[in-house]
Structures are given as C-alpha cells and as structure tokens.
C-alpha cells in the first residue's frame, strides 16, 4: 500500500494525473465499452425472463438509463439552472435546445438501439463513424472552416471504410459470391440514418448554442430525449411496452451501467476537456472505435468478419490521416473559435451509442 502511494506521489505520475491524460483515456475506454455493455445487459435479461418478457430490453435500458442519467446531470449541474442564468437564454435558444434534444436525445439513441438488435456491435461502431465526415462536410460548406489535405483525404477514407462495412457486412463470404446478395441490411441502414441525424444535431449546436451553459444543454437534451422516446414507444408498441420498467432486476443492472458510463465516463471526459489539448481530444475520439471493437470481442466474443476487417482497416487509415492533419494544423483551435465562438474542445463530445446524455 505504501509503495503504491509512493508511486502515485512521484512527480512523473502526478504530472500525468494533473495533465488530464488519465481522465482522457479512462473516458475513452469507458465510452468505447458502452455498446458492448448495452448488448451484454440485454443478453443477461434474456436469461432472466419475466412471464416470457425480457426485463432488460433495449427500450427499457434506454429509458431507465436516461432517467438515471437525468438524475446525475441535475445533481452535477444544478448551479447552471439558477434563475439568473436561465433567464439569459433567448427563446430561439430554447427552441434550438428542444430540436437538438429531440434529435440527439431521442431519435438517434432509438435508432442505434434498434440497430443493436438487428446487427453486430462491430457494425454499429464502424458505421456510426459516418457522422465524422458528414460533420466535416457541414463545417466546410456551412461554417466555412478550412481544412488541410490530410484531414480531407482522411474523411474520404473513413467514408469508404464505412460504406464497405455497411454494404458487405449483412452477408456471409459464401453469400457474397452471388451478385444478388449485395446490399445494406436494416440494422446498418438505421445506424447510417442515426449518424446523419447526429451530424445535423452537432451542426445546430455549433450554430445556435454558442452561449448556452453545458449544464442546461445536457439536462435539456436528456430530459427531452427521455420524454419523447417514452411517447414514441407508447405510440409504436402500445401502453404495455414498459410494463417491466419497475423491475428491481432491471434497475440494479442499469444503475451499474449508469455509474460506469454516465458518472465515471462523463466526469472524466469533462475533466479531460479542461486539461487536454485539441489534438489529444481528437486522437482519443478517433481511436475510440478501435477500442470499441476490441471490447465487443472481449465482452461479447464478436470477432470481426472479412467485410469488417476490410472496412475497419480503411477506416483506420482515415483516422490516421485525420490525426496527421490535426497535428499539422496548429491553428485549428483559433480557426474553430473564430467561426463558432466556442472552444474547440467543446466541439468534441465523445461519441458512443449510449451513455446517458
């Protein structure tokens, strides 16, 4: 015990902790685990049915997880909700918050969770990266942000990798010998749509929510997402869809999920944003899909198939090129701040299929 404390008090380890690197990589690993952990909870529920129903259905995980996340966010950001700060937000910003909450808090998670039930976690992880080149295109053509050639070709490579994965993954190698077998599966299509919607939500955030405090943004997005998702599920599936919502078995597992993904992951990410450079945040965000695929293998035993190897390898090239572009462009922080009025770090929320925010 004493030797451990001595190592932690060592200037080297203390400098790592204070620099934000430890927070950054904890958040990266935690968020990368979220998709596989979500699917694992669903499988645990299948082994503990209640009258033939899975108490840890994907809808129940999303709804209860959002409720847990909302409670955490309210406790973390209560100071942002004081009347003095709330009244400064314009009606246009409240409207923008509502639209963004609808898209990123309800529609995107609902699409991703449905996709998790129809395709592998590995496919979800790779195809969700479609959001990056789309967001980049929005930034170029709408916000007027300049990028270098490495970033451009990195986005193109990422797009090709995603397209190959989405187009080939629904089929086995044997089935691909038939020309009629090529096409996109339903799960892959849902992830693609969610990536496009998320890119739109991120663009709206950059344009309209420059001065809205993080606490108000997080609570509003989670709250609206929870309410809207509940209403949509009631309309689509009927009033009995959430009949197991008060199951102690469900709440016990989702509370563990929320503690790991929402509390530990989110707090580490907030600290990392304060202490890490833009290049470090970009690198962590870029590496996250690779860690997510590894976690899917460790937790679920999902081993990437040939189309995923091909698409993932091309995606990895795109990530590497984008990272080079970020490091070469030393003025990136200044450029983004000039066009959007916010710090670059705030434009890099850690993406995952669900983390309660």
C-alpha positions as CSV (number, residue, x, y, z in Angstrom):
1,X,0.0,0.0,0.0
2,X,2.8,2.4,0.9
3,X,4.7,1.6,-2.2
4,X,1.6,2.3,-4.3
5,X,1.1,5.7,-2.6
6,X,4.8,6.5,-3.2
7,X,4.5,5.7,-6.9
8,X,1.3,7.9,-7.2
9,X,3.1,10.8,-5.3
10,X,6.0,10.5,-7.8
11,X,6.3,13.7,-9.9
12,X,6.0,11.7,-13.1
13,X,2.7,10.0,-12.1
14,X,1.5,13.3,-10.6
15,X,2.2,15.2,-13.8
16,X,0.2,12.6,-15.8
17,X,-2.8,12.8,-13.5
18,X,-2.8,16.6,-13.5
19,X,-2.3,16.9,-17.2
20,X,-5.6,15.3,-17.9
21,X,-4.2,12.3,-19.8
22,X,-5.5,9.8,-17.3
23,X,-9.0,11.3,-17.4
24,X,-8.9,11.3,-21.2
25,X,-8.1,7.6,-21.6
26,X,-10.4,6.5,-18.8
27,X,-13.3,8.3,-20.6
28,X,-12.2,6.8,-24.0
29,X,-12.2,3.2,-22.7
30,X,-15.4,3.7,-20.7
31,X,-17.3,5.1,-23.7
32,X,-15.9,2.6,-26.1
33,X,-17.3,-0.1,-23.8
34,X,-20.9,1.2,-23.8
35,X,-22.2,-0.5,-26.9
36,X,-20.9,-4.0,-25.9
37,X,-22.1,-3.4,-22.3
38,X,-25.6,-2.5,-23.5
39,X,-25.8,-5.6,-25.6
40,X,-24.5,-7.7,-22.7
41,X,-27.2,-6.4,-20.4
42,X,-29.8,-7.3,-23.0
43,X,-28.4,-10.8,-23.1
44,X,-28.5,-11.1,-19.3
45,X,-32.1,-10.2,-19.4
46,X,-32.9,-12.9,-21.9
47,X,-31.7,-15.4,-19.3
48,X,-34.0,-13.9,-16.6
49,X,-37.4,-13.6,-18.4
50,X,-40.4,-12.3,-16.5
51,X,-43.5,-14.1,-17.9
52,X,-41.7,-14.6,-21.2
53,X,-40.6,-10.9,-21.4
54,X,-37.0,-9.6,-21.2
55,X,-36.9,-7.1,-18.4
56,X,-33.7,-5.6,-19.7
57,X,-35.0,-5.0,-23.2
58,X,-33.1,-2.4,-25.2
59,X,-36.0,0.1,-24.8
60,X,-36.0,-0.4,-21.1
61,X,-32.2,0.1,-20.9
62,X,-32.5,3.4,-22.9
63,X,-35.5,4.7,-20.9
64,X,-34.3,3.8,-17.4
65,X,-30.7,4.7,-18.3
66,X,-31.8,8.1,-19.4
67,X,-33.7,8.6,-16.1
68,X,-30.6,7.6,-14.1
69,X,-28.5,10.0,-16.3
70,X,-31.0,12.8,-15.8
71,X,-30.8,12.5,-12.0
72,X,-27.0,12.5,-12.3
73,X,-27.0,15.6,-14.6
74,X,-29.4,17.5,-12.4
75,X,-27.1,16.9,-9.4
76,X,-24.0,17.8,-11.3
77,X,-25.3,21.0,-13.0
78,X,-27.8,22.4,-10.5
79,X,-25.8,25.7,-10.3
80,X,-26.4,26.2,-14.1
81,X,-30.2,26.2,-13.5
82,X,-30.3,29.2,-11.2
83,X,-32.9,31.7,-12.4
84,X,-30.3,34.4,-13.0
85,X,-28.7,32.2,-15.7
86,X,-31.8,30.6,-17.1
87,X,-33.5,34.0,-17.9
88,X,-30.5,35.0,-20.1
89,X,-31.3,32.2,-22.6
90,X,-33.3,33.5,-25.5
91,X,-36.5,31.9,-26.9
92,X,-34.6,31.0,-30.0
93,X,-32.0,29.1,-27.9
94,X,-34.8,27.3,-26.0
95,X,-36.3,26.3,-29.4
96,X,-32.9,25.1,-30.6
97,X,-32.4,23.1,-27.4
98,X,-35.7,21.4,-27.9
99,X,-34.9,20.4,-31.6
100,X,-31.4,19.2,-30.7
101,X,-32.8,17.3,-27.7
102,X,-35.4,15.7,-30.0
103,X,-32.7,14.6,-32.5
104,X,-29.7,13.6,-30.3
105,X,-31.6,12.7,-27.2
106,X,-34.5,10.6,-28.6
107,X,-34.2,9.8,-32.3
108,X,-30.5,8.9,-32.5
109,X,-30.4,6.6,-29.4
110,X,-33.7,5.0,-30.5
111,X,-32.3,4.2,-34.0
112,X,-29.0,2.9,-32.6
113,X,-30.7,0.7,-30.0
114,X,-32.9,-0.7,-32.7
115,X,-29.8,-1.4,-34.8
116,X,-28.1,-3.2,-32.0
117,X,-30.9,-5.7,-32.1
118,X,-30.5,-6.2,-35.8
119,X,-26.8,-6.2,-36.4
120,X,-23.5,-6.7,-34.6
121,X,-21.9,-4.2,-32.2
122,X,-18.8,-4.1,-34.5
123,X,-21.0,-2.9,-37.4
124,X,-22.7,-0.3,-35.3
125,X,-19.3,1.0,-34.1
126,X,-17.8,1.3,-37.6
127,X,-20.9,2.7,-39.4
128,X,-21.6,5.2,-36.7
129,X,-18.3,6.9,-37.8
130,X,-20.2,8.2,-40.8
131,X,-21.0,11.1,-38.5
132,X,-17.4,12.4,-38.7
133,X,-17.1,13.0,-42.5
134,X,-20.7,14.4,-42.6
135,X,-20.0,16.8,-39.8
136,X,-16.8,17.8,-41.5
137,X,-18.7,18.5,-44.7
138,X,-21.2,20.6,-42.8
139,X,-18.3,22.5,-41.2
140,X,-16.7,23.2,-44.6
141,X,-19.8,24.2,-46.6
142,X,-21.9,25.8,-43.9
143,X,-19.5,27.2,-41.3
144,X,-16.7,27.9,-43.8
145,X,-14.0,26.1,-41.8
146,X,-10.8,25.5,-43.7
147,X,-9.1,22.0,-43.5
148,X,-5.8,20.6,-44.9
149,X,-5.5,17.8,-47.4
150,X,-4.7,15.2,-44.7
151,X,-8.0,15.8,-43.0
152,X,-9.8,15.8,-46.3
153,X,-8.4,12.5,-47.5
154,X,-8.8,11.1,-44.0
155,X,-12.5,11.9,-44.2
156,X,-12.8,10.3,-47.7
157,X,-11.0,7.1,-46.5
158,X,-13.3,6.9,-43.4
159,X,-16.3,7.3,-45.7
160,X,-15.1,4.5,-48.0
161,X,-14.4,2.2,-44.9
162,X,-17.9,2.8,-43.6
163,X,-19.5,2.2,-47.0
164,X,-17.8,-1.1,-47.4
165,X,-18.7,-2.3,-44.0
166,X,-22.3,-1.2,-44.4
167,X,-22.7,-2.8,-47.8
168,X,-21.0,-6.1,-47.3
169,X,-21.5,-7.0,-43.6
170,X,-25.1,-8.3,-43.7
171,X,-23.9,-11.2,-45.8
172,X,-21.5,-14.1,-45.3
173,X,-18.5,-14.7,-47.5
174,X,-20.2,-17.5,-49.3
175,X,-23.4,-15.4,-50.0
176,X,-21.2,-12.7,-51.4
177,X,-20.3,-14.9,-54.3
178,X,-23.8,-14.2,-55.7
179,X,-24.2,-10.7,-57.1
180,X,-27.8,-10.6,-55.9
181,X,-26.6,-10.9,-52.3
182,X,-25.0,-7.4,-52.1
183,X,-26.9,-4.7,-50.3
184,X,-27.3,-2.9,-47.0
185,X,-29.0,-4.6,-44.0
186,X,-31.7,-2.9,-42.0
187,X,-29.5,-2.5,-38.9
188,X,-26.7,-0.9,-40.9
189,X,-29.2,1.5,-42.6
190,X,-30.6,2.6,-39.1
191,X,-27.1,3.3,-37.9
192,X,-26.3,5.3,-41.1
193,X,-29.5,7.4,-40.6
194,X,-28.6,8.0,-36.9
195,X,-25.1,9.2,-37.9
196,X,-26.6,11.7,-40.3
197,X,-29.1,13.0,-37.7
198,X,-26.3,13.3,-35.1
199,X,-24.2,15.3,-37.6
200,X,-27.2,17.7,-38.1
201,X,-27.7,18.0,-34.3
202,X,-24.0,18.8,-33.9
203,X,-24.2,21.4,-36.6
204,X,-27.2,23.1,-34.9
205,X,-25.3,23.0,-31.6
206,X,-22.4,24.9,-33.1
207,X,-24.6,27.5,-34.8
208,X,-27.2,28.2,-32.2
209,X,-25.9,27.2,-28.8
210,X,-22.7,29.2,-28.5
211,X,-23.6,30.7,-25.2
212,X,-25.8,28.1,-23.6
213,X,-24.1,26.6,-20.4
214,X,-23.1,22.9,-20.6
215,X,-25.4,22.0,-17.7
216,X,-28.5,23.4,-19.2
217,X,-27.7,21.8,-22.6
218,X,-27.0,18.4,-21.1
219,X,-30.1,18.3,-18.8
220,X,-32.4,19.6,-21.6
221,X,-31.2,17.1,-24.1
222,X,-31.5,14.2,-21.7
223,X,-34.9,15.3,-20.4
224,X,-36.5,15.9,-23.8
225,X,-35.0,12.7,-25.2
226,X,-36.4,10.7,-22.3
227,X,-39.9,12.2,-22.6
228,X,-40.1,12.0,-26.4
229,X,-38.7,8.4,-26.5
230,X,-41.3,7.3,-24.0
231,X,-44.1,8.9,-26.1
232,X,-42.8,7.3,-29.4
233,X,-42.5,3.9,-27.8
234,X,-46.1,4.1,-26.4
235,X,-47.4,5.0,-29.9
236,X,-45.4,2.3,-31.7
237,X,-45.6,-0.5,-29.3
238,X,-48.6,0.2,-27.1
239,X,-49.1,1.1,-23.4
240,X,-47.8,-2.3,-22.1
241,X,-44.4,-1.8,-23.6
242,X,-42.8,-0.6,-20.4
243,X,-44.7,-2.9,-18.0
244,X,-41.4,-4.2,-16.5
245,X,-40.0,-0.7,-16.0
246,X,-40.1,-1.0,-12.2
247,X,-38.3,-4.4,-12.1
248,X,-35.6,-4.3,-9.4
249,X,-33.5,-6.6,-11.6
250,X,-33.6,-4.0,-14.4
251,X,-32.8,-1.0,-12.2
252,X,-30.0,-2.9,-10.5
253,X,-28.2,-3.5,-13.7
254,X,-28.9,-0.2,-15.3
255,X,-27.7,1.6,-12.2
256,X,-24.4,-0.2,-12.6
257,X,-24.3,0.9,-16.3
258,X,-25.1,4.5,-15.3
259,X,-22.4,4.5,-12.6
260,X,-19.7,3.4,-15.1
261,X,-20.8,5.1,-18.3
262,X,-22.5,8.2,-17.1
263,X,-20.8,9.1,-13.8
264,X,-17.2,7.9,-14.2
265,X,-17.1,8.3,-18.0
266,X,-18.7,11.7,-18.2
267,X,-16.8,13.2,-15.2
268,X,-13.5,12.0,-16.7
269,X,-14.5,13.4,-20.1
270,X,-15.4,16.8,-18.6
271,X,-12.0,17.0,-16.8
272,X,-10.2,15.8,-19.9
273,X,-11.8,18.7,-21.9
274,X,-10.4,21.2,-19.4
275,X,-6.9,19.8,-19.3
276,X,-6.2,18.2,-22.7
277,X,-5.2,19.8,-26.0
278,X,-7.4,19.7,-29.1
279,X,-5.0,17.3,-30.8
280,X,-5.2,14.9,-27.8
281,X,-9.0,15.0,-27.7
282,X,-9.1,14.4,-31.5
283,X,-6.8,11.4,-31.2
284,X,-8.8,9.9,-28.3
285,X,-12.1,10.3,-30.2
286,X,-10.5,8.8,-33.4
287,X,-9.2,5.7,-31.5
288,X,-12.4,5.1,-29.7
289,X,-14.0,2.9,-32.5
290,X,-11.0,0.5,-32.5
291,X,-11.2,0.1,-28.7
292,X,-15.0,-0.4,-29.0
293,X,-14.4,-3.3,-31.5
294,X,-11.9,-4.8,-29.1
295,X,-14.4,-4.5,-26.2
296,X,-17.1,-6.2,-28.3
297,X,-14.7,-9.1,-28.8
298,X,-13.8,-9.3,-25.0
299,X,-17.3,-8.9,-23.7
300,X,-19.4,-10.5,-26.4
301,X,-17.0,-12.7,-28.3
302,X,-17.7,-10.8,-31.5
303,X,-14.8,-11.5,-33.9
304,X,-14.7,-9.1,-36.9
305,X,-15.6,-10.8,-40.2
306,X,-13.9,-10.2,-43.5
307,X,-16.0,-7.2,-44.6
308,X,-15.4,-5.6,-41.1
309,X,-11.7,-6.2,-41.4
310,X,-11.6,-4.5,-44.8
311,X,-13.8,-1.6,-43.9
312,X,-12.2,-1.2,-40.5
313,X,-8.7,-1.2,-42.0
314,X,-9.7,1.6,-44.4
315,X,-11.3,3.4,-41.6
316,X,-8.1,3.1,-39.6
317,X,-6.2,4.7,-42.5
318,X,-8.7,7.6,-42.5
319,X,-8.3,8.0,-38.7
320,X,-4.5,8.1,-39.1
321,X,-4.7,10.7,-41.9
322,X,-7.1,12.8,-39.9
323,X,-4.8,12.7,-36.9
324,X,-1.9,13.8,-39.0
325,X,-4.0,16.7,-40.3
326,X,-4.9,17.7,-36.8
327,X,-1.3,17.8,-35.6
328,X,-0.1,19.7,-38.7
329,X,-2.8,22.3,-38.4
330,X,-1.6,24.2,-35.3
331,X,-4.1,26.9,-35.8
332,X,-7.1,24.6,-35.6
333,X,-8.2,25.9,-32.2
334,X,-8.1,29.5,-33.4
335,X,-9.9,28.7,-36.7
336,X,-12.8,26.9,-35.0
337,X,-13.2,29.6,-32.3
338,X,-13.2,32.3,-35.0
339,X,-16.1,30.8,-36.8
340,X,-18.2,29.3,-34.0
341,X,-17.3,31.4,-30.9
342,X,-16.6,28.3,-28.7
343,X,-13.5,26.4,-27.8
344,X,-12.5,23.5,-30.0
345,X,-12.6,21.1,-27.1
346,X,-16.3,21.7,-26.7
347,X,-17.0,20.6,-30.3
348,X,-15.7,17.1,-29.5
349,X,-18.3,15.3,-27.4
350,X,-17.1,11.7,-27.0
351,X,-19.4,9.6,-29.3
352,X,-20.9,6.4,-28.3
353,X,-24.1,4.6,-28.9
354,X,-25.5,5.5,-25.5
355,X,-24.0,6.9,-22.4
356,X,-27.0,8.6,-20.8
357,X,-26.5,12.0,-22.3
